[in-house]
Amino acid sequence: MDTNTDVNASNCVCYWIIEEPSGSKSVGRCKKCGKTKEFFNYTDTSVWSSEYNYDNLSE
Ligand SMILES: [Zn+2]
C-alpha cells in the first residue's frame, strides 16, 4: 500500500476556506484535504469591539 504524496487528513495542516454563513454558523472547507468543519460566527462579539472601545476612551 503506497500512499505517496496523498494529503492525509490526519496529517494535514488545514487551510480553512470559510463558505457563506448560514444562520449563526459557517462551514469551512479545508483547501488541502477537503475536510469540512463548522465555525460559529463570532465576528460581532467583544473581541474586536473591546479594541475599539479602548481606542474611543483615549478621545
Ligand atoms: Zn486539511
N, CA, C, O and the ligand as a Tripos MOL2 file, in Angstrom:
@<TRIPOS>MOLECULE
protein
  237   235    60     0     0
PROTEIN
NO_CHARGES

@<TRIPOS>ATOM
      1 N           0.8440   -1.1950    0.0000 N.3       1 MET1
      2 CA          0.0000    0.0000    0.0000 C.3       1 MET1
      3 C           0.8790    1.2450    0.0000 C.2       1 MET1
      4 O           1.6100    1.5140    0.9540 O.2       1 MET1
      5 N           0.7920    1.9690   -1.0550 N.am      2 ASP2
      6 CA          1.6760    3.1030   -1.2390 C.3       2 ASP2
      7 C           0.8900    4.4130   -1.1890 C.2       2 ASP2
      8 O           0.1170    4.7230   -2.0960 O.2       2 ASP2
      9 N           1.0950    5.1540   -0.1450 N.am      3 THR3
     10 CA          0.4100    6.4450   -0.0140 C.3       3 THR3
     11 C           1.4010    7.5740   -0.2810 C.2       3 THR3
     12 O           1.8050    8.3030    0.6240 O.2       3 THR3
     13 N           1.7580    7.6870   -1.4830 N.am      4 ASN4
     14 CA          2.8260    8.5890   -1.9020 C.3       4 ASN4
     15 C           2.6690   10.0260   -1.4260 C.2       4 ASN4
     16 O           3.0560   10.3580   -0.3050 O.2       4 ASN4
     17 N           2.1220   10.8480   -2.2460 N.am      5 THR5
     18 CA          2.0080   12.2620   -1.9100 C.3       5 THR5
     19 C           0.5700   12.6580   -1.5760 C.2       5 THR5
     20 O           0.2330   13.8410   -1.5330 O.2       5 THR5
     21 N          -0.2570   11.6650   -1.3440 N.am      6 ASP6
     22 CA         -1.6350   11.9730   -0.9680 C.3       6 ASP6
     23 C          -1.6730   12.7940    0.3140 C.2       6 ASP6
     24 O          -0.9540   12.5220    1.2750 O.2       6 ASP6
     25 N          -2.5240   13.7960    0.2960 N.am      7 VAL7
     26 CA         -2.7050   14.5760    1.5060 C.3       7 VAL7
     27 C          -3.5960   13.7850    2.4550 C.2       7 VAL7
     28 O          -4.7290   13.4360    2.1230 O.2       7 VAL7
     29 N          -3.0820   13.5190    3.5940 N.am      8 ASN8
     30 CA         -3.8210   12.7580    4.5850 C.3       8 ASN8
     31 C          -4.4690   13.7160    5.5780 C.2       8 ASN8
     32 O          -3.8150   14.6100    6.1140 O.2       8 ASN8
     33 N          -5.7400   13.5200    5.8100 N.am      9 ALA9
     34 CA         -6.4660   14.4540    6.6620 C.3       9 ALA9
     35 C          -5.8800   14.5360    8.0670 C.2       9 ALA9
     36 O          -5.8480   15.6060    8.6740 O.2       9 ALA9
     37 N          -5.4210   13.4090    8.5720 N.am     10 SER10
     38 CA         -4.8560   13.4090    9.9230 C.3      10 SER10
     39 C          -3.4780   14.0570    9.9460 C.2      10 SER10
     40 O          -2.8950   14.2870   11.0060 O.2      10 SER10
     41 N          -2.9850   14.3370    8.7830 N.am     11 ASN11
     42 CA         -1.6240   14.7940    8.6020 C.3      11 ASN11
     43 C          -1.5970   16.2180    8.0700 C.2      11 ASN11
     44 O          -0.5350   16.8100    7.8760 O.2      11 ASN11
     45 N          -2.7920   16.7530    7.8390 N.am     12 CYS12
     46 CA         -2.9400   17.9980    7.1190 C.3      12 CYS12
     47 C          -2.9310   19.1880    8.0680 C.2      12 CYS12
     48 O          -3.6120   19.1910    9.0940 O.2      12 CYS12
     49 N          -2.1560   20.1860    7.7100 N.am     13 VAL13
     50 CA         -2.2790   21.4790    8.3800 C.3      13 VAL13
     51 C          -3.3510   22.2330    7.6230 C.2      13 VAL13
     52 O          -3.0980   22.8520    6.5890 O.2      13 VAL13
     53 N          -4.5580   22.1640    8.1650 N.am     14 CYS14
     54 CA         -5.7100   22.5710    7.3680 C.3      14 CYS14
     55 C          -5.7120   24.0620    7.0700 C.2      14 CYS14
     56 O          -5.3800   24.8980    7.9100 O.2      14 CYS14
     57 N          -6.0960   24.3510    5.8510 N.am     15 TYR15
     58 CA         -6.2450   25.7250    5.4040 C.3      15 TYR15
     59 C          -7.7250   25.9310    5.1490 C.2      15 TYR15
     60 O          -8.2390   25.5350    4.1030 O.2      15 TYR15
     61 N          -8.4120   26.5500    6.0980 N.am     16 TRP16
     62 CA         -9.8700   26.6170    6.0610 C.3      16 TRP16
     63 C         -10.3490   27.7400    5.1680 C.2      16 TRP16
     64 O          -9.9610   28.8980    5.3250 O.2      16 TRP16
     65 N         -11.2040   27.3700    4.2260 N.am     17 ILE17
     66 CA        -11.9120   28.3560    3.4270 C.3      17 ILE17
     67 C         -13.3220   28.4440    3.9920 C.2      17 ILE17
     68 O         -14.0670   27.4650    3.9520 O.2      17 ILE17
     69 N         -13.6890   29.5830    4.5080 N.am     18 ILE18
     70 CA        -14.9960   29.7370    5.1090 C.3      18 ILE18
     71 C         -16.0240   30.0770    4.0380 C.2      18 ILE18
     72 O         -15.8960   31.0650    3.3160 O.2      18 ILE18
     73 N         -17.0370   29.2390    3.9570 N.am     19 GLU19
     74 CA        -18.0810   29.4700    2.9710 C.3      19 GLU19
     75 C         -19.1380   30.4120    3.5380 C.2      19 GLU19
     76 O         -19.0410   30.8630    4.6790 O.2      19 GLU19
     77 N         -20.1420   30.6980    2.7250 N.am     20 GLU20
     78 CA        -21.1730   31.6360    3.1500 C.3      20 GLU20
     79 C         -21.8400   31.1880    4.4420 C.2      20 GLU20
     80 O         -22.1920   30.0180    4.5900 O.2      20 GLU20
     81 N         -22.0130   32.1130    5.3740 N.am     21 PRO21
     82 CA        -22.6540   31.7710    6.6300 C.3      21 PRO21
     83 C         -24.1180   31.4130    6.4460 C.2      21 PRO21
     84 O         -24.8180   32.0080    5.6260 O.2      21 PRO21
     85 N         -24.5660   30.4460    7.2080 N.am     22 SER22
     86 CA        -25.9930   30.1290    7.2320 C.3      22 SER22
     87 C         -26.4380   30.1730    8.6820 C.2      22 SER22
     88 O         -26.1130   29.2810    9.4660 O.2      22 SER22
     89 N         -27.1860   31.2150    9.0380 N.am     23 GLY23
     90 CA        -27.5760   31.3740   10.4260 C.3      23 GLY23
     91 C         -26.3890   31.7900   11.2640 C.2      23 GLY23
     92 O         -25.6550   32.7090   10.9000 O.2      23 GLY23
     93 N         -26.1990   31.1220   12.3800 N.am     24 SER24
     94 CA        -25.1670   31.5360   13.3170 C.3      24 SER24
     95 C         -23.8520   30.8130   13.1010 C.2      24 SER24
     96 O         -22.9070   30.9780   13.8720 O.2      24 SER24
     97 N         -23.7960   30.0170   12.0570 N.am     25 LYS25
     98 CA        -22.5410   29.3170   11.8330 C.3      25 LYS25
     99 C         -22.1740   29.2750   10.3610 C.2      25 LYS25
    100 O         -23.0160   29.4480    9.4800 O.2      25 LYS25
    101 N         -20.9130   29.0430   10.1260 N.am     26 SER26
    102 CA        -20.4020   28.9590    8.7750 C.3      26 SER26
    103 C         -19.7290   27.6130    8.6010 C.2      26 SER26
    104 O         -19.2670   27.0040    9.5650 O.2      26 SER26
    105 N         -19.6820   27.1640    7.3820 N.am     27 VAL27
    106 CA        -18.9730   25.9280    7.1040 C.3      27 VAL27
    107 C         -17.6400   26.2630    6.4690 C.2      27 VAL27
    108 O         -17.5620   26.9790    5.4710 O.2      27 VAL27
    109 N         -16.6080   25.7330    7.0670 N.am     28 GLY28
    110 CA        -15.2900   25.9050    6.4950 C.3      28 GLY28
    111 C         -14.8430   24.6170    5.8290 C.2      28 GLY28
    112 O         -15.0850   23.5260    6.3440 O.2      28 GLY28
    113 N         -14.2010   24.7440    4.7040 N.am     29 ARG29
    114 CA        -13.6850   23.5730    3.9990 C.3      29 ARG29
    115 C         -12.1870   23.7240    3.8260 C.2      29 ARG29
    116 O         -11.6990   24.7730    3.4050 O.2      29 ARG29
    117 N         -11.4820   22.6890    4.1480 N.am     30 CYS30
    118 CA        -10.0370   22.7320    4.0020 C.3      30 CYS30
    119 C          -9.6610   22.7020    2.5320 C.2      30 CYS30
    120 O         -10.0850   21.8320    1.7710 O.2      30 CYS30
    121 N          -8.8550   23.6760    2.1630 N.am     31 LYS31
    122 CA         -8.4310   23.7770    0.7710 C.3      31 LYS31
    123 C          -7.5490   22.6020    0.3710 C.2      31 LYS31
    124 O          -7.4680   22.2540   -0.8070 O.2      31 LYS31
    125 N          -6.9010   22.0030    1.3350 N.am     32 LYS32
    126 CA         -5.9100   20.9630    1.0370 C.3      32 LYS32
    127 C          -6.4950   19.5570    1.0590 C.2      32 LYS32
    128 O          -6.2980   18.7790    0.1250 O.2      32 LYS32
    129 N          -7.2190   19.2350    2.1360 N.am     33 CYS33
    130 CA         -7.6780   17.8540    2.2660 C.3      33 CYS33
    131 C          -9.1850   17.7120    2.0480 C.2      33 CYS33
    132 O          -9.7010   16.5960    1.9740 O.2      33 CYS33
    133 N          -9.8890   18.8390    1.9470 N.am     34 GLY34
    134 CA        -11.3070   18.7820    1.6470 C.3      34 GLY34
    135 C         -12.1910   18.5120    2.8440 C.2      34 GLY34
    136 O         -13.4060   18.3730    2.6960 O.2      34 GLY34
    137 N         -11.6110   18.4370    4.0140 N.am     35 LYS35
    138 CA        -12.3850   18.2270    5.2260 C.3      35 LYS35
    139 C         -13.2300   19.4560    5.5200 C.2      35 LYS35
    140 O         -12.8330   20.5840    5.2300 O.2      35 LYS35
    141 N         -14.4040   19.2200    6.1010 N.am     36 THR36
    142 CA        -15.2720   20.3420    6.4430 C.3      36 THR36
    143 C         -15.4300   20.4510    7.9500 C.2      36 THR36
    144 O         -15.3080   19.4680    8.6800 O.2      36 THR36
    145 N         -15.7010   21.6500    8.3890 N.am     37 LYS37
    146 CA        -15.8280   21.9190    9.8060 C.3      37 LYS37
    147 C         -16.7630   23.1030    9.9740 C.2      37 LYS37
    148 O         -16.7740   24.0200    9.1530 O.2      37 LYS37
    149 N         -17.5540   23.0770   11.0530 N.am     38 GLU38
    150 CA        -18.4600   24.1860   11.3090 C.3      38 GLU38
    151 C         -17.7670   25.2270   12.1700 C.2      38 GLU38
    152 O         -17.1090   24.9070   13.1600 O.2      38 GLU38
    153 N         -17.9290   26.4640   11.7750 N.am     39 PHE39
    154 CA        -17.4100   27.5740   12.5590 C.3      39 PHE39
    155 C         -18.5770   28.4330   13.0010 C.2      39 PHE39
    156 O         -19.4310   28.8030   12.1950 O.2      39 PHE39
    157 N         -18.6090   28.7430   14.2630 N.am     40 PHE40
    158 CA        -19.6410   29.6530   14.7390 C.3      40 PHE40
    159 C         -19.2310   31.0820   14.4300 C.2      40 PHE40
    160 O         -18.0710   31.4670   14.5810 O.2      40 PHE40
    161 N         -20.1930   31.8400   14.0010 N.am     41 ASN41
    162 CA        -19.9030   33.2380   13.6690 C.3      41 ASN41
    163 C         -19.6870   34.0390   14.9460 C.2      41 ASN41
    164 O         -20.5520   34.0960   15.8200 O.2      41 ASN41
    165 N         -18.5400   34.6410   15.0300 N.am     42 TYR42
    166 CA        -18.2220   35.3870   16.2400 C.3      42 TYR42
    167 C         -17.6950   36.7770   15.9030 C.2      42 TYR42
    168 O         -17.0940   37.4380   16.7500 O.2      42 TYR42
    169 N         -17.9160   37.2130   14.6880 N.am     43 THR43
    170 CA        -17.3160   38.4620   14.2460 C.3      43 THR43
    171 C         -17.9110   39.6850   14.9400 C.2      43 THR43
    172 O         -17.2990   40.7530   14.9520 O.2      43 THR43
    173 N         -19.0910   39.5310   15.5100 N.am     44 ASP44
    174 CA        -19.7180   40.6950   16.1500 C.3      44 ASP44
    175 C         -19.6700   40.6000   17.6690 C.2      44 ASP44
    176 O         -20.4380   41.2720   18.3570 O.2      44 ASP44
    177 N         -18.7850   39.7820   18.1900 N.am     45 THR45
    178 CA        -18.6360   39.7050   19.6420 C.3      45 THR45
    179 C         -17.5200   40.6310   20.1150 C.2      45 THR45
    180 O         -16.9840   41.4170   19.3340 O.2      45 THR45
    181 N         -17.1830   40.5350   21.3640 N.am     46 SER46
    182 CA        -16.4200   41.5890   22.0200 C.3      46 SER46
    183 C         -14.9300   41.6170   21.6870 C.2      46 SER46
    184 O         -14.2260   42.5400   22.0960 O.2      46 SER46
    185 N         -14.4510   40.6370   20.9630 N.am     47 VAL47
    186 CA        -13.0160   40.5890   20.7210 C.3      47 VAL47
    187 C         -12.5190   41.8550   20.0450 C.2      47 VAL47
    188 O         -11.5350   42.4610   20.4700 O.2      47 VAL47
    189 N         -13.2150   42.2430   18.9830 N.am     48 TRP48
    190 CA        -12.7820   43.4270   18.2530 C.3      48 TRP48
    191 C         -13.3400   44.6990   18.8830 C.2      48 TRP48
    192 O         -12.6530   45.7180   18.9530 O.2      48 TRP48
    193 N         -14.5900   44.6330   19.3410 N.am     49 SER49
    194 CA        -15.2000   45.8540   19.8530 C.3      49 SER49
    195 C         -14.4900   46.3560   21.1130 C.2      49 SER49
    196 O         -14.4990   47.5540   21.3970 O.2      49 SER49
    197 N         -13.8780   45.4420   21.8640 N.am     50 SER50
    198 CA        -13.1340   45.8980   23.0270 C.3      50 SER50
    199 C         -11.9220   46.7300   22.6010 C.2      50 SER50
    200 O         -11.5110   47.6550   23.3010 O.2      50 SER50
    201 N         -11.3690   46.3880   21.4610 N.am     51 GLU51
    202 CA        -10.2690   47.1820   20.9250 C.3      51 GLU51
    203 C         -10.7620   48.5770   20.5410 C.2      51 GLU51
    204 O         -10.1040   49.5830   20.8040 O.2      51 GLU51
    205 N         -11.9140   48.6070   19.9230 N.am     52 TYR52
    206 CA        -12.4650   49.8940   19.5110 C.3      52 TYR52
    207 C         -12.8520   50.7370   20.7090 C.2      52 TYR52
    208 O         -12.6380   51.9490   20.7190 O.2      52 TYR52
    209 N         -13.4280   50.0870   21.7350 N.am     53 ASN53
    210 CA        -13.7660   50.8160   22.9540 C.3      53 ASN53
    211 C         -12.5120   51.4230   23.5800 C.2      53 ASN53
    212 O         -12.5160   52.5540   24.0650 O.2      53 ASN53
    213 N         -11.4770   50.6570   23.5540 N.am     54 TYR54
    214 CA        -10.2190   51.1170   24.1180 C.3      54 TYR54
    215 C          -9.7230   52.3530   23.3690 C.2      54 TYR54
    216 O          -9.2090   53.3040   23.9580 O.2      54 TYR54
    217 N          -9.8930   52.3030   22.0710 N.am     55 ASP55
    218 CA         -9.4860   53.4230   21.2460 C.3      55 ASP55
    219 C         -10.3400   54.6590   21.5220 C.2      55 ASP55
    220 O          -9.8380   55.7820   21.5820 O.2      55 ASP55
    221 N         -11.6400   54.4240   21.6890 N.am     56 ASN56
    222 CA        -12.5570   55.5240   21.9590 C.3      56 ASN56
    223 C         -12.2550   56.2110   23.2870 C.2      56 ASN56
    224 O         -12.4450   57.4190   23.4280 O.2      56 ASN56
    225 N         -11.7880   55.4400   24.2470 N.am     57 LEU57
    226 CA        -11.5150   56.0050   25.5730 C.3      57 LEU57
    227 C         -10.4170   57.0670   25.5270 C.2      57 LEU57
    228 O         -10.3750   57.9580   26.3760 O.2      57 LEU57
    229 N          -9.5550   56.9720   24.5620 N.am     58 SER58
    230 CA         -8.4490   57.9130   24.5060 C.3      58 SER58
    231 C          -8.8620   59.2550   23.8970 C.2      58 SER58
    232 O          -8.0830   60.2080   23.8760 O.2      58 SER58
    233 N         -10.0960   59.3090   23.4050 N.am     59 GLU59
    234 CA        -10.5490   60.5730   22.8190 C.3      59 GLU59
    235 C         -11.1470   61.5100   23.8420 C.2      59 GLU59
    236 O         -11.5730   62.6120   23.4960 O.2      59 GLU59
    237 ZN         -6.9120   19.8070    5.8240 Zn       60 ZN60
@<TRIPOS>BOND
     1     1     2 1
     2     2     3 1
     3     3     4 2
     4     3     5 am
     5     5     6 1
     6     6     7 1
     7     7     8 2
     8     7     9 am
     9     9    10 1
    10    10    11 1
    11    11    12 2
    12    11    13 am
    13    13    14 1
    14    14    15 1
    15    15    16 2
    16    15    17 am
    17    17    18 1
    18    18    19 1
    19    19    20 2
    20    19    21 am
    21    21    22 1
    22    22    23 1
    23    23    24 2
    24    23    25 am
    25    25    26 1
    26    26    27 1
    27    27    28 2
    28    27    29 am
    29    29    30 1
    30    30    31 1
    31    31    32 2
    32    31    33 am
    33    33    34 1
    34    34    35 1
    35    35    36 2
    36    35    37 am
    37    37    38 1
    38    38    39 1
    39    39    40 2
    40    39    41 am
    41    41    42 1
    42    42    43 1
    43    43    44 2
    44    43    45 am
    45    45    46 1
    46    46    47 1
    47    47    48 2
    48    47    49 am
    49    49    50 1
    50    50    51 1
    51    51    52 2
    52    51    53 am
    53    53    54 1
    54    54    55 1
    55    55    56 2
    56    55    57 am
    57    57    58 1
    58    58    59 1
    59    59    60 2
    60    59    61 am
    61    61    62 1
    62    62    63 1
    63    63    64 2
    64    63    65 am
    65    65    66 1
    66    66    67 1
    67    67    68 2
    68    67    69 am
    69    69    70 1
    70    70    71 1
    71    71    72 2
    72    71    73 am
    73    73    74 1
    74    74    75 1
    75    75    76 2
    76    75    77 am
    77    77    78 1
    78    78    79 1
    79    79    80 2
    80    79    81 am
    81    81    82 1
    82    82    83 1
    83    83    84 2
    84    83    85 am
    85    85    86 1
    86    86    87 1
    87    87    88 2
    88    87    89 am
    89    89    90 1
    90    90    91 1
    91    91    92 2
    92    91    93 am
    93    93    94 1
    94    94    95 1
    95    95    96 2
    96    95    97 am
    97    97    98 1
    98    98    99 1
    99    99   100 2
   100    99   101 am
   101   101   102 1
   102   102   103 1
   103   103   104 2
   104   103   105 am
   105   105   106 1
   106   106   107 1
   107   107   108 2
   108   107   109 am
   109   109   110 1
   110   110   111 1
   111   111   112 2
   112   111   113 am
   113   113   114 1
   114   114   115 1
   115   115   116 2
   116   115   117 am
   117   117   118 1
   118   118   119 1
   119   119   120 2
   120   119   121 am
   121   121   122 1
   122   122   123 1
   123   123   124 2
   124   123   125 am
   125   125   126 1
   126   126   127 1
   127   127   128 2
   128   127   129 am
   129   129   130 1
   130   130   131 1
   131   131   132 2
   132   131   133 am
   133   133   134 1
   134   134   135 1
   135   135   136 2
   136   135   137 am
   137   137   138 1
   138   138   139 1
   139   139   140 2
   140   139   141 am
   141   141   142 1
   142   142   143 1
   143   143   144 2
   144   143   145 am
   145   145   146 1
   146   146   147 1
   147   147   148 2
   148   147   149 am
   149   149   150 1
   150   150   151 1
   151   151   152 2
   152   151   153 am
   153   153   154 1
   154   154   155 1
   155   155   156 2
   156   155   157 am
   157   157   158 1
   158   158   159 1
   159   159   160 2
   160   159   161 am
   161   161   162 1
   162   162   163 1
   163   163   164 2
   164   163   165 am
   165   165   166 1
   166   166   167 1
   167   167   168 2
   168   167   169 am
   169   169   170 1
   170   170   171 1
   171   171   172 2
   172   171   173 am
   173   173   174 1
   174   174   175 1
   175   175   176 2
   176   175   177 am
   177   177   178 1
   178   178   179 1
   179   179   180 2
   180   179   181 am
   181   181   182 1
   182   182   183 1
   183   183   184 2
   184   183   185 am
   185   185   186 1
   186   186   187 1
   187   187   188 2
   188   187   189 am
   189   189   190 1
   190   190   191 1
   191   191   192 2
   192   191   193 am
   193   193   194 1
   194   194   195 1
   195   195   196 2
   196   195   197 am
   197   197   198 1
   198   198   199 1
   199   199   200 2
   200   199   201 am
   201   201   202 1
   202   202   203 1
   203   203   204 2
   204   203   205 am
   205   205   206 1
   206   206   207 1
   207   207   208 2
   208   207   209 am
   209   209   210 1
   210   210   211 1
   211   211   212 2
   212   211   213 am
   213   213   214 1
   214   214   215 1
   215   215   216 2
   216   215   217 am
   217   217   218 1
   218   218   219 1
   219   219   220 2
   220   219   221 am
   221   221   222 1
   222   222   223 1
   223   223   224 2
   224   223   225 am
   225   225   226 1
   226   226   227 1
   227   227   228 2
   228   227   229 am
   229   229   230 1
   230   230   231 1
   231   231   232 2
   232   231   233 am
   233   233   234 1
   234   234   235 1
   235   235   236 2
@<TRIPOS>SUBSTRUCTURE
     1 MET1         2 RESIDUE 1 A MET
     2 ASP2         6 RESIDUE 1 A ASP
     3 THR3        10 RESIDUE 1 A THR
     4 ASN4        14 RESIDUE 1 A ASN
     5 THR5        18 RESIDUE 1 A THR
     6 ASP6        22 RESIDUE 1 A ASP
     7 VAL7        26 RESIDUE 1 A VAL
     8 ASN8        30 RESIDUE 1 A ASN
     9 ALA9        34 RESIDUE 1 A ALA
    10 SER10       38 RESIDUE 1 A SER
    11 ASN11       42 RESIDUE 1 A ASN
    12 CYS12       46 RESIDUE 1 A CYS
    13 VAL13       50 RESIDUE 1 A VAL
    14 CYS14       54 RESIDUE 1 A CYS
    15 TYR15       58 RESIDUE 1 A TYR
    16 TRP16       62 RESIDUE 1 A TRP
    17 ILE17       66 RESIDUE 1 A ILE
    18 ILE18       70 RESIDUE 1 A ILE
    19 GLU19       74 RESIDUE 1 A GLU
    20 GLU20       78 RESIDUE 1 A GLU
    21 PRO21       82 RESIDUE 1 A PRO
    22 SER22       86 RESIDUE 1 A SER
    23 GLY23       90 RESIDUE 1 A GLY
    24 SER24       94 RESIDUE 1 A SER
    25 LYS25       98 RESIDUE 1 A LYS
    26 SER26      102 RESIDUE 1 A SER
    27 VAL27      106 RESIDUE 1 A VAL
    28 GLY28      110 RESIDUE 1 A GLY
    29 ARG29      114 RESIDUE 1 A ARG
    30 CYS30      118 RESIDUE 1 A CYS
    31 LYS31      122 RESIDUE 1 A LYS
    32 LYS32      126 RESIDUE 1 A LYS
    33 CYS33      130 RESIDUE 1 A CYS
    34 GLY34      134 RESIDUE 1 A GLY
    35 LYS35      138 RESIDUE 1 A LYS
    36 THR36      142 RESIDUE 1 A THR
    37 LYS37      146 RESIDUE 1 A LYS
    38 GLU38      150 RESIDUE 1 A GLU
    39 PHE39      154 RESIDUE 1 A PHE
    40 PHE40      158 RESIDUE 1 A PHE
    41 ASN41      162 RESIDUE 1 A ASN
    42 TYR42      166 RESIDUE 1 A TYR
    43 THR43      170 RESIDUE 1 A THR
    44 ASP44      174 RESIDUE 1 A ASP
    45 THR45      178 RESIDUE 1 A THR
    46 SER46      182 RESIDUE 1 A SER
    47 VAL47      186 RESIDUE 1 A VAL
    48 TRP48      190 RESIDUE 1 A TRP
    49 SER49      194 RESIDUE 1 A SER
    50 SER50      198 RESIDUE 1 A SER
    51 GLU51      202 RESIDUE 1 A GLU
    52 TYR52      206 RESIDUE 1 A TYR
    53 ASN53      210 RESIDUE 1 A ASN
    54 TYR54      214 RESIDUE 1 A TYR
    55 ASP55      218 RESIDUE 1 A ASP
    56 ASN56      222 RESIDUE 1 A ASN
    57 LEU57      226 RESIDUE 1 A LEU
    58 SER58      230 RESIDUE 1 A SER
    59 GLU59      234 RESIDUE 1 A GLU
    60 ZN60       237 GROUP 0 **** ****
